[in-house]
Amino acid sequence: MTGADLATWRQQHGLSVEEAAALLGCYRSSIYRWEEGAMELRGSVQELLRLLQDPVIYRRATVLAGRRA
């Protein structure tokens, strides 16, 4: 997944940068850098995003991150 893919995924799910950062367990600045292509997504983040493709996992993760799905 590229930074552009992350931006698309985030927008498709209606997530702000802050919400995406909370869901992925990272800083907002990391989201900005990934989306701008200034930094590559780490393997662990890519794996988490792959897992979040499952609607059940996504729903549970958003509840844990303090956002309703």
C-alpha positions as CSV (number, residue, x, y, z in Angstrom):
1,M,0.0,0.0,0.0
2,T,1.3,3.4,-0.9
3,G,0.6,6.8,0.8
4,A,-1.9,7.6,-1.9
5,D,-3.7,4.3,-1.2
6,L,-3.7,5.2,2.5
7,A,-5.3,8.6,1.7
8,T,-7.9,6.9,-0.4
9,W,-8.7,4.4,2.2
10,R,-8.9,7.0,4.9
11,Q,-11.3,9.2,2.8
12,Q,-13.4,6.1,1.9
13,H,-13.9,5.4,5.6
14,G,-14.6,9.1,6.4
15,L,-11.6,9.3,8.8
16,S,-9.9,12.5,9.7
17,V,-6.1,12.4,10.0
18,E,-6.5,12.4,13.8
19,E,-8.9,9.4,13.7
20,A,-6.7,7.4,11.3
21,A,-3.7,8.1,13.5
22,A,-5.6,6.8,16.6
23,L,-6.8,3.7,14.7
24,L,-3.3,2.9,13.4
25,G,-1.6,3.8,16.7
26,C,0.7,6.5,15.2
27,Y,1.2,10.2,15.2
28,R,-0.8,12.5,12.9
29,S,2.5,13.7,11.4
30,S,3.2,10.1,10.2
31,I,-0.2,10.0,8.4
32,Y,0.7,13.3,6.7
33,R,4.2,12.1,5.7
34,W,2.9,8.8,4.4
35,E,0.2,10.4,2.3
36,E,2.6,13.0,0.9
37,G,5.1,10.2,0.0
38,A,7.8,11.7,2.3
39,M,7.9,8.4,4.2
40,E,7.2,4.8,3.3
41,L,4.6,2.9,5.3
42,R,6.2,0.4,7.6
43,G,5.4,-3.3,7.3
44,S,3.5,-3.3,10.5
45,V,1.3,-0.5,9.4
46,Q,0.7,-2.2,6.1
47,E,-0.3,-5.4,7.9
48,L,-2.7,-3.5,10.1
49,L,-4.3,-1.8,7.1
50,R,-4.7,-5.2,5.5
51,L,-6.4,-6.6,8.6
52,L,-8.7,-3.5,8.7
53,Q,-10.1,-4.5,5.3
54,D,-12.2,-7.0,7.2
55,P,-15.4,-5.2,8.2
56,V,-15.7,-7.0,11.6
57,I,-12.1,-6.2,12.5
58,Y,-12.6,-2.6,11.3
59,R,-15.7,-2.1,13.3
60,R,-14.1,-3.4,16.5
61,A,-10.9,-1.4,16.0
62,T,-12.9,1.8,15.5
63,V,-14.8,1.2,18.8
64,L,-11.5,0.6,20.6
65,A,-10.0,3.7,19.1
66,G,-13.0,5.7,20.3
67,R,-14.9,6.2,17.0
68,R,-18.1,4.6,16.0
69,A,-17.9,2.6,12.7
